[in-house]
Amino acid sequence: MTTKSILPQLKIVESDDESLAEFLIEPLAPGFGTTIGNSLRRVLLSNLSGAAVTSVRIKGADHEFSTLKGVKEDVISILLNIKLLRIDYQGEAPLKFTINKSGQGQVKASDIKTSNDAKIVNPDLVIATLDDKKTQFEMEMVVESGVGYYSTEDHPEDEHLPVGSILVDALFTPIRKVNFKVENTRVGQRTNFDRLSISIQTNQTISAEQAFNQANQILIAQYQTILSPKAVVVDTETVELSIDEEDDILISEIGFSPRTANALSNNQILTVSQLRNLDDKQLSSMKGFGAKALEEVKLKISEF
């Protein structure tokens, strides 16, 4: 029996919680379990988009080392609590969340005023504790979507921020844990085929199945790029491309921002010719594709 005739099957073991699931793939050719499992794990942990708070303004706090009268926690502790917020937001434009609470008691995530486009999935999270009945706690938060980890050092120096803003390190990934295991499985008389088991736990902003599908789409888009390379080697002369050649250029070659490139690849838009065939309405309706991405696409297309 040849391995070419073997097609793997996917089985999903779901739980009562959509954020947790196990994915079984078998049979795989010997060695493919580790290859596929490791690739999916890396993409899941570092390449899925999510939303997080990137800066805050707290009334009465000039910097992160401040303390607030009538508030049990210092500003650093409040920022650490803010990092634990889990926000379900699929848009691209930054959002502003606010808290305005007075009186004694806990300030929770449920006290945050959000936009209609976003939802906080852990409303019971305690952000601060007010010790005095006269205490007035006011805070503004900027929420952005992104990929991977965003350090305060990565923030553009020339970007204007309101006076009193405090930058926050942001972890955008919606994945909390990924594990994979490879075991032997039997195919006919052979017992050295692989069974791949991948367990995924998200932060509840997306389901485990959505995360699994997104990771596979990202890998497929990358492999398609490798399969049809468009690299051109030139000397000192300038080479002009014909219209047909331009249309065959891959999206990954023309310098889109990571956010726009991911949105296009996730929607299976891989070449300039595919992009040309879509109007503004079709682009805007795609998941994860916002107004800034549309402006960027128009600018890049105009260069051709």
Disulfide bonds with the S-S distance in Angstrom:
none
